[in-house]
Amino acid sequence: MEHSNTSAVKRRPSFIPSQDRIPFYAATATAAVIAVMGLWNLLHTSPDMVHARSFKEEFKAFGSLARIALFAVLSHYVLVAIMKRRWLTRWARVKTFIAALSRLARKWHTPVAILSLSLILLHVVGAFMYGFKPDFHSISGLLALLALLPVPLSGLFRYRRLDRQWHLRLGLAFAVLFLIHAFV
């Protein structure tokens, strides 16, 4: 008498926890569509228009949208820092509100970050098409991009607790360089 024991077969766990898979894959698919459509639009721009003011405003708009999304991504860390410092111990209602905002920011951290990556890609491609000048603004943007590149990979390792705080450290380095690029 032979019967199969399917419980003995071990499945390899996914990098993404089951409760985060649907938002992760939906954000990834949406980001891919945004990136492909945006790249198609940028790469099919007439060579005469690449150095026009309207083209510059177009790729700067991608950067502005990414800036808004990144503020939402970074808000989770700010809210957690407020909660850890115990600044709100006297105000129970405010503390409850901040805790709810922190949970919401944590839930949307990864999907919004993935969407912002597609917008940053379009901003970078547009900036290089327009012309890279070795000035402070362009160099700070390039340094912010270099700091950003390992952040998504370390975020995947973060799910498995294998990142040794690299996601947070590189994310903070990117945040500082990003703020310098955006506001100086």
C-alpha positions as CSV (number, residue, x, y, z in Angstrom):
1,M,0.0,0.0,0.0
2,E,1.6,3.2,-1.3
3,H,0.2,6.6,-0.6
4,S,1.8,9.9,-1.5
5,N,2.8,12.2,1.3
6,T,2.6,15.7,-0.1
7,S,3.3,17.2,3.3
8,A,6.8,15.8,3.1
9,V,7.6,18.0,0.1
10,K,9.1,21.2,1.3
11,R,8.3,24.3,-0.7
12,R,10.9,27.0,-0.8
13,P,9.6,30.1,0.8
14,S,9.2,33.3,-1.3
15,F,11.1,36.4,-0.6
16,I,7.9,38.3,-0.4
17,P,5.5,37.4,2.5
18,S,2.1,36.3,1.4
19,Q,0.3,39.3,2.8
20,D,2.5,41.6,0.8
21,R,2.5,39.7,-2.5
22,I,-0.6,41.2,-4.2
23,P,0.4,44.9,-3.5
24,F,4.0,44.1,-4.5
25,Y,3.2,42.5,-7.8
26,A,0.5,45.0,-8.6
27,A,2.9,47.9,-8.0
28,T,5.6,46.1,-10.0
29,A,3.2,45.7,-12.9
30,T,2.0,49.3,-12.7
31,A,5.6,50.6,-12.5
32,A,6.6,48.5,-15.5
33,V,3.7,50.0,-17.5
34,I,4.6,53.5,-16.4
35,A,8.3,52.9,-17.3
36,V,7.6,51.4,-20.7
37,M,5.1,54.0,-21.7
38,G,7.3,56.8,-20.4
39,L,10.4,55.5,-22.0
40,W,8.5,55.1,-25.3
41,N,7.3,58.7,-25.0
42,L,10.8,60.0,-24.2
43,L,12.7,58.0,-26.8
44,H,10.2,59.0,-29.5
45,T,10.7,62.7,-28.8
46,S,11.8,64.6,-31.9
47,P,15.6,65.5,-31.7
48,D,14.7,69.1,-32.1
49,M,12.5,69.0,-29.0
50,V,15.0,67.3,-26.7
51,H,16.7,70.6,-25.8
52,A,13.4,72.6,-25.6
53,R,12.0,74.0,-22.4
54,S,8.9,71.8,-22.7
55,F,11.0,68.6,-22.7
56,K,12.9,69.9,-19.6
57,E,9.6,70.5,-17.9
58,E,8.4,67.0,-18.8
59,F,11.3,65.1,-17.2
60,K,11.3,67.5,-14.2
61,A,7.6,66.6,-13.8
62,F,8.6,62.9,-13.4
63,G,11.1,64.0,-10.7
64,S,8.4,66.0,-8.9
65,L,6.0,63.1,-8.9
66,A,8.8,60.9,-7.6
67,R,9.5,63.4,-4.9
68,I,5.9,63.3,-3.7
69,A,6.0,59.5,-3.7
70,L,9.3,59.4,-1.8
71,F,7.9,61.6,0.9
72,A,5.2,59.1,1.4
73,V,7.8,56.3,1.5
74,L,10.0,58.1,4.0
75,S,7.0,59.1,6.2
76,H,7.0,55.6,7.7
77,Y,10.5,56.2,9.2
78,V,9.6,59.6,10.5
79,L,6.4,58.3,12.2
80,V,8.3,55.4,13.8
81,A,10.9,57.8,15.1
82,I,8.2,60.0,16.7
83,M,6.7,56.9,18.3
84,K,10.0,55.7,19.6
85,R,11.0,59.1,21.1
86,R,7.8,59.0,23.2
87,W,7.0,62.7,22.4
88,L,3.4,61.9,22.4
89,T,2.9,60.2,25.8
90,R,0.7,63.0,27.0
91,W,-1.6,63.1,24.0
92,A,-3.3,59.7,23.7
93,R,-5.5,60.7,20.7
94,V,-2.6,62.1,18.8
95,K,-0.5,59.0,19.6
96,T,-3.3,56.7,18.4
97,F,-3.6,58.8,15.2
98,I,0.2,58.7,14.6
99,A,0.2,54.9,15.2
100,A,-2.6,54.4,12.6
101,L,-0.7,56.6,10.1
102,S,2.5,54.6,10.8
103,R,0.6,51.3,10.0
104,L,-0.8,52.9,6.8
105,A,2.6,54.2,5.8
106,R,4.2,50.8,6.4
107,K,1.6,49.0,4.4
108,W,2.1,51.3,1.4
109,H,5.9,51.7,1.8
110,T,6.9,49.0,-0.7
111,P,4.3,49.6,-3.4
112,V,4.8,53.4,-3.5
113,A,8.6,52.9,-3.5
114,I,8.3,50.6,-6.5
115,L,6.2,53.2,-8.3
116,S,8.6,55.9,-7.5
117,L,11.5,53.9,-9.0
118,S,9.8,54.0,-12.3
119,L,9.3,57.8,-12.1
120,I,13.0,58.2,-11.1
121,L,14.0,56.1,-14.1
122,L,12.1,58.4,-16.4
123,H,13.5,61.5,-14.7
124,V,17.1,60.1,-15.1
125,V,16.6,59.1,-18.7
126,G,15.1,62.5,-19.5
127,A,17.9,64.4,-17.7
128,F,20.6,62.5,-19.7
129,M,18.7,63.1,-22.9
130,Y,18.5,66.8,-22.2
131,G,22.2,66.9,-21.4
132,F,24.2,66.2,-18.3
133,K,26.1,69.2,-17.0
134,P,28.7,68.7,-14.3
135,D,27.2,71.2,-11.9
136,F,26.1,70.8,-8.3
137,H,22.5,69.9,-9.1
138,S,23.4,67.2,-11.7
139,I,26.1,65.7,-9.5
140,S,23.9,65.5,-6.5
141,G,21.2,63.8,-8.5
142,L,23.8,61.3,-9.8
143,L,25.0,60.6,-6.3
144,A,21.4,60.2,-5.1
145,L,20.9,57.7,-7.9
146,L,24.0,55.7,-7.0
147,A,22.9,55.6,-3.4
148,L,19.4,54.4,-4.5
149,L,20.5,51.5,-6.7
150,P,21.2,49.0,-3.9
151,V,18.2,50.0,-1.8
152,P,15.5,47.9,-3.6
153,L,17.8,44.8,-3.4
154,S,18.5,45.3,0.2
155,G,14.7,45.8,0.7
156,L,14.2,42.3,-0.7
157,F,16.8,40.9,1.8
158,R,15.0,42.9,4.5
159,Y,12.0,40.6,4.2
160,R,14.2,37.7,5.2
161,R,16.1,39.7,7.9
162,L,19.3,39.3,5.9
163,D,20.1,42.9,5.2
164,R,21.9,43.9,8.5
165,Q,20.2,47.3,8.4
166,W,21.6,48.1,4.9
167,H,18.2,49.0,3.6
168,L,17.8,51.6,6.3
169,R,21.3,52.9,6.0
170,L,21.3,53.2,2.3
171,G,17.8,54.6,2.3
172,L,18.9,57.3,4.7
173,A,21.9,58.1,2.6
174,F,19.6,58.3,-0.5
175,A,17.2,60.5,1.4
176,V,19.9,63.0,2.4
177,L,21.3,63.1,-1.2
178,F,17.8,63.3,-2.6
179,L,16.8,66.2,-0.4
180,I,20.0,68.0,-1.4
181,H,19.2,67.4,-5.1
182,A,15.6,68.4,-4.8
183,F,15.9,71.5,-2.8
184,V,19.3,73.0,-3.3
